[in-house]
Amino acid sequence: MIFNFYRNHIFPHVLNQVMQVPSLMDARRELLLPVKGRVLEIGFGTGVNLPFYQAVDEVVALEPHEAVFTLAKERMDAAPFHVKHVQAGAESLPFPDQSFQQIVSTWTLCSIAELEQALKEIHRVLTIDGVFHLVEHVLHDESKTARLQHLLTPVQKRVADGCHLNRNIEQALLDAGFVFEQCEYFNAAGIPKIGQRMLMARVRRAP
Ligand SMILES: C[S@@+](CC[C@H](N)C(=O)[O-])C[C@H]1O[C@@H](n2cnc3c(N)ncnc32)[C@H](O)[C@@H]1O
């Protein structure tokens, strides 16, 4: 009961604040600038990405957590394009094959319970010429920090709604059959070292 209260009434507000750290906002701006047309956003959260879309017609906002999505309302009302909420997990996307040319994920792949299945689904709904744009925190390249990430992930999953600190997202994307158009690592300022290493990438289906 206490955990449900935390998950539904406290965690969404903490998430909304944490996801607006300036270095993350800078990364959103860079990632989303070239995104155009109709977009599927995986793990829409509280809608923090909306003001960064410059040339978008519609955002299909996939977000399973109702209390988190509730906090997106003001940003959705202010968006100069249509935002359609779909309450579902990425492991089973309710869309036909090849139905999106642009798919976005910002700090969501860490939280998906069945990552391999979700990437298979993202691959399925992406068009042949489509791009999956993502920025994610990942497993650190320093072994000491990586060990700490493995150690703390069970606790992190509990307090941060399923978030894994220790995922190798680049490898997961390769395993799912994506090829990289862009693959850049950076350390985000203002984030503790165990969650600081970021991957910004744009990937396509392998030909
Ligand atoms: C760390 S938050 C990031 C939110 C948002 N993308 C942002 O950049 O602020 C992770 C998000 O993924 C969502 N999520 C968790 N499991 C998911 C799943 N299986 N499929 C899609 N989204 C999921 C969470 O509810 C949460 O909104």
The ligand as a Gaussian input file, in Angstrom:
#p B3LYP/6-31G(d) Opt

LIG

0 1
 C       12.858000       7.650000     -16.919000
 S       11.273000       7.814000     -17.556000
 C       11.560000       8.839000     -19.004000
 C       10.335000       9.599000     -19.413000
 C       10.481000      10.456000     -20.681000
 N       10.820000       9.651000     -21.828000
 C       11.477000      11.565000     -20.500000
 O       12.427000      11.661000     -21.270000
 O       11.288000      12.389000     -19.581000
 C       10.883000       6.228000     -18.243000
 C        9.490000       6.150000     -18.829000
 O        9.289000       4.869000     -19.427000
 C        7.988000       4.432000     -19.108000
 N        7.922000       2.961000     -19.234000
 C        8.171000       2.030000     -18.279000
 N        7.978000       0.789000     -18.760000
 C        7.620000       0.945000     -20.049000
 C        7.280000       0.036000     -21.087000
 N        7.287000      -1.283000     -20.882000
 N        6.921000       0.530000     -22.291000
 C        6.927000       1.881000     -22.521000
 N        7.244000       2.778000     -21.574000
 C        7.592000       2.329000     -20.359000
 C        7.786000       4.928000     -17.693000
 O        6.426000       4.916000     -17.291000
 C        8.379000       6.319000     -17.783000
 O        7.472000       7.272000     -18.219000

